[in-house]
Amino acid sequence: MTGSRPKAAPLSAPLTGPSAPCWVNLMTRDLESAQAFYNATLGWTFRPGKLGQEFSVARCEGVPVAGIAAVAKDFRVAVGWTPYFAVQDANVAASRIRERSGTVAVGPLALGKGRGALAADRDGAVFGIWERTEPATSPPAPDDRSTAWLRLRTRDAFEAAIFYGEVLDWASGHPGGCEVSYETDEVVVHCSGRRLARISSGAVEAAPDPLVRPHWQVHFPVVDVAAAVSAARQHGGSVVEQRAQGQGAEATLLDPDGGLFTVTDIRSPIAEAL
């Protein structure tokens, strides 16, 4: 490892506007093991969640950054990181997913201060929806560009943008909602004036490589990619792909249970582009 402890950059509080990414959650099998790994790799600390003993909330410098739920076996879902998107009505959003040939695997059901569902789009990329039903009780963290970044790797970016646009009301013109733009062969999702997600074409549903199959890839900003990679290896993780050095460094990792995620240098051009 390098001389400093691996540390993720603190993320802003989840966005709550309609259609925006609002949370990321890890489905795993062993809560204690996952906490130990992400503490070592990203410097996170944990507090028990309010949903039961199999749930916890990860924090970075006191700011909630992610949820971890040891329910993969109970829900019969694959281990993995999942982004959640805010919706005004979980039942309506779930119906839209089904009507557009997506799948709703779990829910909608009570989830924290709201109602949520776990779903997959037409190409099999897993995502969640969440409707707030109770007011927030804590103030938001200071707003900065360090919110977790998302990239959907899918078969056809433009078809996927239509699917998510219809499900989540993207480009609806609603105040605080998300808009999309087209940059070369990618779709960029803007929420509250900030770029929070990209959609890229080229994924293959039957590909054995998890990076090539359709999936939502969660990027966590870190101050030292090399340190995070070293810590991940030392604590049972593995490197799927590592690119560039210095300010452009980025590495896609698997945690010991098979959860796929990416660490990206907080100073990288990729981070700034999002």
Protein Blocks (a to p, Z undefined) as FASTA:
>chain_A
ZZbdcdddddddddfbehiafbdcdddfblklmmmmmmmmnopacdddfkbjkbccddee
hiafbdcddfklmnopaeddddddddfblklmmmmmmmnopacfbdcddehjbdcddddd
fkopacdddddfbdcfbdcddddfkbccdddddfblmlmmmmmmmmnopaklpghiacdd
dehjaccddeehiafbdcdehiafklmblklpgcdddddddfblklmmmmmmmnopacfb
dcdehjlgccddddfkopacddddfkbmklmmZZ
